[in-house]
Amino acid sequence: MSDANPWQKIIFVLSRRILVPACYLPEYKEQTVQILKFRVQLFLGMIVALYVSSYVFNSIWNYPWPSFWEISADLLTMAVALALIVFSGKSRSHVTIKISAYLMTFLLLAGFCSMYFLYPVCFDLGMGPFLLLFLLITMAMPWHPLEILVLGCLLVLSFALALSLTQSRHSHNLVYFQLNCFGMIFAILAAMVYKHFDEEKRKEQFLLRKELEEKNNLIKKELEMARQIHKSIIPKSFSNEQVDIAVSFLPVSYVGGDYAKFYFPTPDKLLLFIMDITGHGVPAALMVNRIHSEVNQLAEQSLLPGVFLEKLDRFVQETFQETSLLLSAYACLLDFKKKILFYSNFGHPPQVLFQSKKREIFYMNPQRHLLGIVETRAPEIHELKVDFDREDRILLFTDGLLEARNEKDLFFGKDGVEDYLKRHPDLKAEAFNRGLVETLQRFRGRDDFADDIFLLTIEIK
């Protein structure tokens, strides 16, 4: 079309039609019905408001009141308008809404014709008010171009009828009538072209919205699949003769950056690991899946926690150096024979050992910074140990637990954790986790959370 002349381009644009696929046609028609219904009710409401406001202003400014017949006609018009508002509001089909629109148009035409009958001086304005009414109705309503032609002819006939039945100096002026008809013909053609573009634009926007909805649904399906894959690497709650382990994972979105693992290198030893990647969503989840494989390999090497995290730190530095993601991590090894817990904490929130006999809480604080920060130093092992006993409880968690805020902008924090631990020391692991989540939701005053939360409760038997 680049070599075509302007007329050819105009004809091409006017002849271009966007086809709505059959599967979307009912929804598109329903959308058109809703637009038409809203605008019909808006116009009818404006008609009632116009009549009411005219009488209010008459009262305020002490203008002469209309005659009895004029008032009766105005009241009838308002009653019909209100009835049409109710009728269109209850209508559901395209046909009944269109009937409402046509009745509204007839109502407006009747009002304009009566104005010309009562005040013949209006003919000095020619078809100006009719043209204004025509343009207002056609531009605002989603008419088909052929319906616009019918409406234009109806307005011309109404004007011709009013002119023939009214005694004015223009009643038998053919040139006057022809000039006004020419103006109306031009308005009809302009309105038909406009409505063609308007209808095509509405179709284009509708199809664009449907395309975006399809892409959004596809993304949701892919995220749901990613959630299922991510869920598959999250450990399940576990129980044996030595421990009960309860696992609770509450991601903010479909996937998250929190991860935990437990592993028995020998029957008498239990390795626990929990981490939290800075960030949420898909990037963090992809990093979790990659780290999951490395953690599995390291877990099988029967390493002490300090060595475990040091090796994991080097892996993160080498593998993710091009990203800005870092992670905090905690690992511990429980020796059930010696009743010693070896632990190492790299930038993770203080983890909790609840010593049931003493009713005391021991915090396993961080010993160094986050994993993934490159340093020019020799590897250094950070590891501490603490004794544990039967019926003690270990609570591992990510920072989403401590940083949960309520409506007063207060953090749940260590105080909230301590209070819950001391009030529920005898709950079984699963019930303990459920209760902690419910306590957190009551504290926030809502069910959702601003950050991923991972809870790992280990009840030593």
ZIQUI-V455228 format. One record per residue. N is the residue number from 0. PSI is psi as a letter, one per 20 degrees, with the letter a starting at -180 (none if undefined). Layout:
n->N psi->PSI
n->N psi->PSI
This chain:
n->0 psi->i
n->1 psi->h
n->2 psi->i
n->3 psi->q
n->4 psi->r
n->5 psi->h
n->6 psi->h
n->7 psi->h
n->8 psi->g
n->9 psi->g
n->10 psi->g
n->11 psi->g
n->12 psi->g
n->13 psi->h
n->14 psi->i
n->15 psi->p
n->16 psi->p
n->17 psi->p
n->18 psi->p
n->19 psi->p
n->20 psi->q
n->21 psi->h
n->22 psi->h
n->23 psi->i
n->24 psi->g
n->25 psi->g
n->26 psi->h
n->27 psi->g
n->28 psi->g
n->29 psi->h
n->30 psi->g
n->31 psi->h
n->32 psi->g
n->33 psi->h
n->34 psi->g
n->35 psi->g
n->36 psi->g
n->37 psi->g
n->38 psi->h
n->39 psi->g
n->40 psi->h
n->41 psi->g
n->42 psi->g
n->43 psi->g
n->44 psi->h
n->45 psi->h
n->46 psi->g
n->47 psi->g
n->48 psi->h
n->49 psi->g
n->50 psi->g
n->51 psi->g
n->52 psi->h
n->53 psi->g
n->54 psi->h
n->55 psi->g
n->56 psi->h
n->57 psi->g
n->58 psi->g
n->59 psi->g
n->60 psi->j
n->61 psi->k
n->62 psi->q
n->63 psi->p
n->64 psi->q
n->65 psi->r
n->66 psi->r
n->67 psi->g
n->68 psi->h
n->69 psi->g
n->70 psi->g
n->71 psi->g
n->72 psi->h
n->73 psi->g
n->74 psi->h
n->75 psi->g
n->76 psi->g
n->77 psi->h
n->78 psi->g
n->79 psi->g
n->80 psi->g
n->81 psi->h
n->82 psi->h
n->83 psi->h
n->84 psi->g
n->85 psi->g
n->86 psi->g
n->87 psi->h
n->88 psi->h
n->89 psi->i
n->90 psi->q
n->91 psi->h
n->92 psi->q
n->93 psi->h
n->94 psi->g
n->95 psi->h
n->96 psi->g
n->97 psi->h
n->98 psi->g
n->99 psi->g
n->100 psi->g
n->101 psi->g
n->102 psi->h
n->103 psi->g
n->104 psi->g
n->105 psi->h
n->106 psi->g
n->107 psi->g
n->108 psi->g
n->109 psi->g
n->110 psi->g
n->111 psi->g
n->112 psi->g
n->113 psi->h
n->114 psi->g
n->115 psi->h
n->116 psi->g
n->117 psi->h
n->118 psi->n
n->119 psi->i
n->120 psi->i
n->121 psi->h
n->122 psi->i
n->123 psi->h
n->124 psi->i
n->125 psi->b
n->126 psi->j
n->127 psi->g
n->128 psi->h
n->129 psi->g
n->130 psi->g
n->131 psi->g
n->132 psi->g
n->133 psi->g
n->134 psi->h
n->135 psi->g
n->136 psi->g
n->137 psi->h
n->138 psi->h
n->139 psi->h
n->140 psi->q
n->141 psi->m
n->142 psi->q
n->143 psi->q
n->144 psi->h
n->145 psi->h
n->146 psi->h
n->147 psi->g
n->148 psi->g
n->149 psi->g
n->150 psi->g
n->151 psi->g
n->152 psi->h
n->153 psi->g
n->154 psi->h
n->155 psi->g
n->156 psi->h
n->157 psi->g
n->158 psi->g
n->159 psi->h
n->160 psi->g
n->161 psi->h
n->162 psi->h
n->163 psi->h
n->164 psi->i
n->165 psi->p
n->166 psi->o
n->167 psi->r
n->168 psi->i
n->169 psi->j
n->170 psi->h
n->171 psi->k
n->172 psi->o
n->173 psi->h
n->174 psi->g
n->175 psi->g
n->176 psi->g
n->177 psi->g
n->178 psi->g
n->179 psi->h
n->180 psi->h
n->181 psi->g
n->182 psi->h
n->183 psi->h
n->184 psi->g
n->185 psi->g
n->186 psi->h
n->187 psi->g
n->188 psi->g
n->189 psi->g
n->190 psi->h
n->191 psi->g
n->192 psi->g
n->193 psi->g
n->194 psi->h
n->195 psi->g
n->196 psi->h
n->197 psi->g
n->198 psi->g
n->199 psi->h
n->200 psi->g
n->201 psi->g
n->202 psi->g
n->203 psi->g
n->204 psi->h
n->205 psi->g
n->206 psi->h
n->207 psi->g
n->208 psi->g
n->209 psi->h
n->210 psi->g
n->211 psi->h
n->212 psi->g
n->213 psi->g
n->214 psi->h
n->215 psi->g
n->216 psi->h
n->217 psi->g
n->218 psi->g
n->219 psi->g
n->220 psi->g
n->221 psi->h
n->222 psi->h
n->223 psi->h
n->224 psi->g
n->225 psi->h
n->226 psi->g
n->227 psi->g
n->228 psi->g
n->229 psi->h
n->230 psi->h
n->231 psi->h
n->232 psi->i
n->233 psi->p
n->234 psi->q
n->235 psi->q
n->236 psi->q
n->237 psi->q
n->238 psi->p
n->239 psi->a
n->240 psi->i
n->241 psi->h
n->242 psi->q
n->243 psi->p
n->244 psi->p
n->245 psi->p
n->246 psi->p
n->247 psi->p
n->248 psi->p
n->249 psi->n
n->250 psi->q
n->251 psi->g
n->252 psi->a
n->253 psi->g
n->254 psi->r
n->255 psi->a
n->256 psi->j
n->257 psi->q
n->258 psi->q
n->259 psi->q
n->260 psi->q
n->261 psi->q
n->262 psi->p
n->263 psi->n
n->264 psi->h
n->265 psi->r
n->266 psi->h
n->267 psi->j
n->268 psi->q
n->269 psi->p
n->270 psi->p
n->271 psi->p
n->272 psi->p
n->273 psi->q
n->274 psi->r
n->275 psi->o
n->276 psi->p
n->277 psi->p
n->278 psi->r
n->279 psi->a
n->280 psi->b
n->281 psi->g
n->282 psi->g
n->283 psi->h
n->284 psi->h
n->285 psi->g
n->286 psi->h
n->287 psi->g
n->288 psi->h
n->289 psi->g
n->290 psi->h
n->291 psi->g
n->292 psi->g
n->293 psi->h
n->294 psi->g
n->295 psi->g
n->296 psi->g
n->297 psi->h
n->298 psi->h
n->299 psi->i
n->300 psi->j
n->301 psi->l
n->302 psi->q
n->303 psi->q
n->304 psi->g
n->305 psi->g
n->306 psi->h
n->307 psi->g
n->308 psi->h
n->309 psi->g
n->310 psi->g
n->311 psi->h
n->312 psi->g
n->313 psi->h
n->314 psi->g
n->315 psi->g
n->316 psi->g
n->317 psi->h
n->318 psi->h
n->319 psi->k
n->320 psi->h
n->321 psi->i
n->322 psi->r
n->323 psi->j
n->324 psi->p
n->325 psi->r
n->326 psi->q
n->327 psi->q
n->328 psi->q
n->329 psi->p
n->330 psi->q
n->331 psi->q
n->332 psi->p
n->333 psi->p
n->334 psi->o
n->335 psi->h
n->336 psi->g
n->337 psi->i
n->338 psi->l
n->339 psi->p
n->340 psi->o
n->341 psi->p
n->342 psi->q
n->343 psi->p
n->344 psi->o
n->345 psi->n
n->346 psi->j
n->347 psi->q
n->348 psi->q
n->349 psi->p
n->350 psi->r
n->351 psi->p
n->352 psi->o
n->353 psi->o
n->354 psi->o
n->355 psi->h
n->356 psi->h
n->357 psi->i
n->358 psi->l
n->359 psi->q
n->360 psi->p
n->361 psi->p
n->362 psi->p
n->363 psi->n
n->364 psi->r
n->365 psi->q
n->366 psi->i
n->367 psi->a
n->368 psi->a
n->369 psi->q
n->370 psi->q
n->371 psi->i
n->372 psi->o
n->373 psi->p
n->374 psi->q
n->375 psi->m
n->376 psi->r
n->377 psi->q
n->378 psi->p
n->379 psi->p
n->380 psi->p
n->381 psi->o
n->382 psi->p
n->383 psi->r
n->384 psi->q
n->385 psi->q
n->386 psi->q
n->387 psi->r
n->388 psi->r
n->389 psi->q
n->390 psi->j
n->391 psi->r
n->392 psi->p
n->393 psi->p
n->394 psi->o
n->395 psi->q
n->396 psi->r
n->397 psi->r
n->398 psi->i
n->399 psi->h
n->400 psi->g
n->401 psi->h
n->402 psi->j
n->403 psi->p
n->404 psi->q
n->405 psi->a
n->406 psi->h
n->407 psi->j
n->408 psi->k
n->409 psi->q
n->410 psi->q
n->411 psi->g
n->412 psi->a
n->413 psi->h
n->414 psi->g
n->415 psi->h
n->416 psi->g
n->417 psi->g
n->418 psi->g
n->419 psi->g
n->420 psi->g
n->421 psi->h
n->422 psi->h
n->423 psi->l
n->424 psi->i
n->425 psi->j
n->426 psi->q
n->427 psi->q
n->428 psi->g
n->429 psi->g
n->430 psi->h
n->431 psi->g
n->432 psi->g
n->433 psi->g
n->434 psi->h
n->435 psi->g
n->436 psi->g
n->437 psi->h
n->438 psi->g
n->439 psi->g
n->440 psi->g
n->441 psi->h
n->442 psi->g
n->443 psi->h
n->444 psi->j
n->445 psi->r
n->446 psi->h
n->447 psi->r
n->448 psi->q
n->449 psi->i
n->450 psi->q
n->451 psi->q
n->452 psi->p
n->453 psi->p
n->454 psi->p
n->455 psi->o
n->456 psi->p
n->457 psi->o
n->458 psi->o
n->459 psi->p
n->460 psi->none
